[in-house]
Amino acid sequence: MTAAALTLALFAGLGSRADAAPCGSGPGGFEAWKQAFSGEARAKGVGAAGLSALMGTTYASATINADRSLHSFKLSLDQFLAKRGAPAIVARGRSLKRSQAAMFSAIEARYGVPAGPLIAIWGMESGFGSQRGNQNMLSSIATLAYDCRRPDYFTDQLYSALQLIDRGTLSATQRGSMHGEVGQTQFLPKNIAAYGVGNLETSSGALNSTANFLKAHGWRAGAGYQPGEPNFAAIEAWNAAQVYQKAIALMGRQIDGGE
């Protein structure tokens, strides 16, 4: 991966939707939207590989259905922890912290992030790498960029994905989760570009990248990460759902040896 500063420069100015192709609410307009968007993408520097990948995408109905069904984030903390299997995550997380102590020690020395919250994110996002999704990453993101619910956010993600395909960092056939997240801690393309360290499909690459993200969002070595403590803001930056944030902080503390 290139340095974050170079990446941010590469993507500067790509996110505006002032003249964007119109959004839609169903599959009927997706092909026409792709044609219009490809013209915008070409004008903003997306190359042949990215454009070809875009034109090969299909409307991802499963992604739209999932995007309309994010009910778990409305649960109470106790309900959310039960639904996501928090006791199992904590139990396995403690074991992984012991068995991979050298890796976690190296990550903490480099980024200042202890094992607990990283392992909690790893377990929550992909079941420690076992559930990374099997959707076409680019189709999912293109569908969400076209959809009228959150087009601005996913247009930025789509431009980043196309640039990463142009550079060979991602492929048009990359598989991911319903919203286009990839790797063992589920990174979207903009975060891959800005914070990715190594291969996100490996535990080392994913966990180093996650720690890099948290450090970039203000994580301070040795400071607390529970709600109200300095490092909780970095967890908030990772995921906007308050119940998720509190769950990561709690499970991380338990994995790190607290209650």
MOWO-V228137 format. One record per residue. N is the residue number from 1. RES is the residue in three letters. SS is DSSP state (alpha for helix, beta for strand, coil for the rest). Layout:
n=N res=RES ss=SS
n=N res=RES ss=SS
//
This chain:
n=1 res=MET ss=coil
n=2 res=THR ss=coil
n=3 res=ALA ss=coil
n=4 res=ALA ss=alpha
n=5 res=ALA ss=alpha
n=6 res=LEU ss=alpha
n=7 res=THR ss=alpha
n=8 res=LEU ss=alpha
n=9 res=ALA ss=alpha
n=10 res=LEU ss=alpha
n=11 res=PHE ss=alpha
n=12 res=ALA ss=coil
n=13 res=GLY ss=coil
n=14 res=LEU ss=coil
n=15 res=GLY ss=coil
n=16 res=SER ss=coil
n=17 res=ARG ss=coil
n=18 res=ALA ss=coil
n=19 res=ASP ss=coil
n=20 res=ALA ss=coil
n=21 res=ALA ss=coil
n=22 res=PRO ss=coil
n=23 res=CYS ss=coil
n=24 res=GLY ss=beta
n=25 res=SER ss=coil
n=26 res=GLY ss=coil
n=27 res=PRO ss=alpha
n=28 res=GLY ss=alpha
n=29 res=GLY ss=alpha
n=30 res=PHE ss=alpha
n=31 res=GLU ss=alpha
n=32 res=ALA ss=alpha
n=33 res=TRP ss=alpha
n=34 res=LYS ss=alpha
n=35 res=GLN ss=alpha
n=36 res=ALA ss=alpha
n=37 res=PHE ss=alpha
n=38 res=SER ss=alpha
n=39 res=GLY ss=alpha
n=40 res=GLU ss=alpha
n=41 res=ALA ss=alpha
n=42 res=ARG ss=alpha
n=43 res=ALA ss=alpha
n=44 res=LYS ss=coil
n=45 res=GLY ss=coil
n=46 res=VAL ss=coil
n=47 res=GLY ss=coil
n=48 res=ALA ss=alpha
n=49 res=ALA ss=alpha
n=50 res=GLY ss=alpha
n=51 res=LEU ss=alpha
n=52 res=SER ss=alpha
n=53 res=ALA ss=alpha
n=54 res=LEU ss=alpha
n=55 res=MET ss=alpha
n=56 res=GLY ss=coil
n=57 res=THR ss=coil
n=58 res=THR ss=coil
n=59 res=TYR ss=coil
n=60 res=ALA ss=coil
n=61 res=SER ss=alpha
n=62 res=ALA ss=alpha
n=63 res=THR ss=alpha
n=64 res=ILE ss=alpha
n=65 res=ASN ss=alpha
n=66 res=ALA ss=alpha
n=67 res=ASP ss=alpha
n=68 res=ARG ss=coil
n=69 res=SER ss=coil
n=70 res=LEU ss=coil
n=71 res=HIS ss=alpha
n=72 res=SER ss=alpha
n=73 res=PHE ss=alpha
n=74 res=LYS ss=alpha
n=75 res=LEU ss=coil
n=76 res=SER ss=coil
n=77 res=LEU ss=alpha
n=78 res=ASP ss=alpha
n=79 res=GLN ss=alpha
n=80 res=PHE ss=alpha
n=81 res=LEU ss=alpha
n=82 res=ALA ss=alpha
n=83 res=LYS ss=alpha
n=84 res=ARG ss=coil
n=85 res=GLY ss=coil
n=86 res=ALA ss=alpha
n=87 res=PRO ss=alpha
n=88 res=ALA ss=alpha
n=89 res=ILE ss=alpha
n=90 res=VAL ss=alpha
n=91 res=ALA ss=alpha
n=92 res=ARG ss=alpha
n=93 res=GLY ss=alpha
n=94 res=ARG ss=alpha
n=95 res=SER ss=alpha
n=96 res=LEU ss=alpha
n=97 res=LYS ss=alpha
n=98 res=ARG ss=alpha
n=99 res=SER ss=alpha
n=100 res=GLN ss=coil
n=101 res=ALA ss=alpha
n=102 res=ALA ss=alpha
n=103 res=MET ss=alpha
n=104 res=PHE ss=alpha
n=105 res=SER ss=alpha
n=106 res=ALA ss=alpha
n=107 res=ILE ss=alpha
n=108 res=GLU ss=alpha
n=109 res=ALA ss=alpha
n=110 res=ARG ss=alpha
n=111 res=TYR ss=alpha
n=112 res=GLY ss=coil
n=113 res=VAL ss=coil
n=114 res=PRO ss=coil
n=115 res=ALA ss=alpha
n=116 res=GLY ss=alpha
n=117 res=PRO ss=alpha
n=118 res=LEU ss=alpha
n=119 res=ILE ss=alpha
n=120 res=ALA ss=alpha
n=121 res=ILE ss=alpha
n=122 res=TRP ss=alpha
n=123 res=GLY ss=alpha
n=124 res=MET ss=alpha
n=125 res=GLU ss=alpha
n=126 res=SER ss=alpha
n=127 res=GLY ss=coil
n=128 res=PHE ss=coil
n=129 res=GLY ss=coil
n=130 res=SER ss=coil
n=131 res=GLN ss=coil
n=132 res=ARG ss=coil
n=133 res=GLY ss=coil
n=134 res=ASN ss=coil
n=135 res=GLN ss=beta
n=136 res=ASN ss=beta
n=137 res=MET ss=alpha
n=138 res=LEU ss=alpha
n=139 res=SER ss=alpha
n=140 res=SER ss=alpha
n=141 res=ILE ss=alpha
n=142 res=ALA ss=alpha
n=143 res=THR ss=alpha
n=144 res=LEU ss=alpha
n=145 res=ALA ss=alpha
n=146 res=TYR ss=alpha
n=147 res=ASP ss=beta
n=148 res=CYS ss=coil
n=149 res=ARG ss=coil
n=150 res=ARG ss=coil
n=151 res=PRO ss=alpha
n=152 res=ASP ss=alpha
n=153 res=TYR ss=alpha
n=154 res=PHE ss=alpha
n=155 res=THR ss=alpha
n=156 res=ASP ss=alpha
n=157 res=GLN ss=alpha
n=158 res=LEU ss=alpha
n=159 res=TYR ss=alpha
n=160 res=SER ss=alpha
n=161 res=ALA ss=alpha
n=162 res=LEU ss=alpha
n=163 res=GLN ss=alpha
n=164 res=LEU ss=alpha
n=165 res=ILE ss=alpha
n=166 res=ASP ss=alpha
n=167 res=ARG ss=alpha
n=168 res=GLY ss=coil
n=169 res=THR ss=coil
n=170 res=LEU ss=coil
n=171 res=SER ss=coil
n=172 res=ALA ss=coil
n=173 res=THR ss=coil
n=174 res=GLN ss=coil
n=175 res=ARG ss=beta
n=176 res=GLY ss=beta
n=177 res=SER ss=coil
n=178 res=MET ss=coil
n=179 res=HIS ss=coil
n=180 res=GLY ss=coil
n=181 res=GLU ss=coil
n=182 res=VAL ss=beta
n=183 res=GLY ss=coil
n=184 res=GLN ss=coil
n=185 res=THR ss=coil
n=186 res=GLN ss=coil
n=187 res=PHE ss=beta
n=188 res=LEU ss=coil
n=189 res=PRO ss=alpha
n=190 res=LYS ss=alpha
n=191 res=ASN ss=alpha
n=192 res=ILE ss=alpha
n=193 res=ALA ss=alpha
n=194 res=ALA ss=alpha
n=195 res=TYR ss=alpha
n=196 res=GLY ss=coil
n=197 res=VAL ss=coil
n=198 res=GLY ss=coil
n=199 res=ASN ss=coil
n=200 res=LEU ss=coil
n=201 res=GLU ss=coil
n=202 res=THR ss=coil
n=203 res=SER ss=alpha
n=204 res=SER ss=alpha
n=205 res=GLY ss=alpha
n=206 res=ALA ss=alpha
n=207 res=LEU ss=alpha
n=208 res=ASN ss=alpha
n=209 res=SER ss=alpha
n=210 res=THR ss=alpha
n=211 res=ALA ss=alpha
n=212 res=ASN ss=alpha
n=213 res=PHE ss=alpha
n=214 res=LEU ss=alpha
n=215 res=LYS ss=alpha
n=216 res=ALA ss=alpha
n=217 res=HIS ss=coil
n=218 res=GLY ss=coil
n=219 res=TRP ss=coil
n=220 res=ARG ss=coil
n=221 res=ALA ss=coil
n=222 res=GLY ss=coil
n=223 res=ALA ss=coil
n=224 res=GLY ss=coil
n=225 res=TYR ss=coil
n=226 res=GLN ss=coil
n=227 res=PRO ss=coil
n=228 res=GLY ss=coil
n=229 res=GLU ss=coil
n=230 res=PRO ss=coil
n=231 res=ASN ss=coil
n=232 res=PHE ss=alpha
n=233 res=ALA ss=alpha
n=234 res=ALA ss=alpha
n=235 res=ILE ss=alpha
n=236 res=GLU ss=alpha
n=237 res=ALA ss=alpha
n=238 res=TRP ss=alpha
n=239 res=ASN ss=coil
n=240 res=ALA ss=coil
n=241 res=ALA ss=coil
n=242 res=GLN ss=alpha
n=243 res=VAL ss=alpha
n=244 res=TYR ss=alpha
n=245 res=GLN ss=alpha
n=246 res=LYS ss=alpha
n=247 res=ALA ss=alpha
n=248 res=ILE ss=alpha
n=249 res=ALA ss=alpha
n=250 res=LEU ss=alpha
n=251 res=MET ss=alpha
n=252 res=GLY ss=alpha
n=253 res=ARG ss=alpha
n=254 res=GLN ss=alpha
n=255 res=ILE ss=alpha
n=256 res=ASP ss=coil
n=257 res=GLY ss=coil
n=258 res=GLY ss=coil
n=259 res=GLU ss=coil
//
